[in-house]
């Protein structure tokens, strides 16, 4: 039997319980199972059983107990991936575009998690059985650096760094249009679209605070290469902020525009920095641009 306890933040106040849990645990438990757990009394708010339509308030302690279903235990698969760094506590992976980070409903195989399980038996369980080792994630069609925890202690320390926005993240993006300012900042609050839960939108009513800084690296005739440094870690944050600024990411079929030169969003996690969970040493990793990204830059010249 697994048990999790989550404390609702001020930004969570007013959310329906089932929606709140789907946001927090959606990558680990399906929404159908979450509703079932609430209905059968396996979810409590401040030690009291509640109904699915209950709402959470800031400071509420939500506890959920559930058994591990067979489909939540994933098998290793011999999927190749590049290891940028590894020691007894962490693996830094240079994820290729097209590889989903962890299994989810309807996509239970062919992920980075499946590749990691095949690669090593030393993975943390801090995010639950469905996401061994996974501390954070980047989108399927975003390439670049991801840190993986090999034990629960390392996972806790790394997760705390992400929660406190102490992790240094730098992405390169190619956008449509020539950006006039050398630097830009977007602080638009972001939330899930009420019409399409897979899509993120700017919402000043229910969105959560988000902040991204941008810097021009190179201007082309009809496009711009940008450095993006997200200070928060919301889903699709960089892509939505750029769309809002009027500079959609090339190749992004959800928030951006098609490009004849690249078949996925031109977004690459170029740098990742964090404190080592054991030594406390500040580590910074950089990755080379993948061939399709390089091809895009060459075609734009």
Beta strands, then each sheet from edge to edge (+ up, - down):
strand 1: 2-7
strand 2: 43-45
strand 3: 48-49
strand 4: 61-66
strand 5: 82-86
strand 6: 90-95
strand 7: 143-149
strand 8: 168-176
strand 9: 183-186
strand 10: 190-192
strand 11: 200-202
strand 12: 212-219
strand 13: 223-230
strand 14: 267-275
strand 15: 282-286
sheet 1: 1+ 4- 2+ 3-
sheet 2: 5+ 6- 7+ 14+ 8- 13+ 12- 9+
sheet 3: 5+ 6- 7+ 14+ 15-
sheet 4: 10+ 11-
end
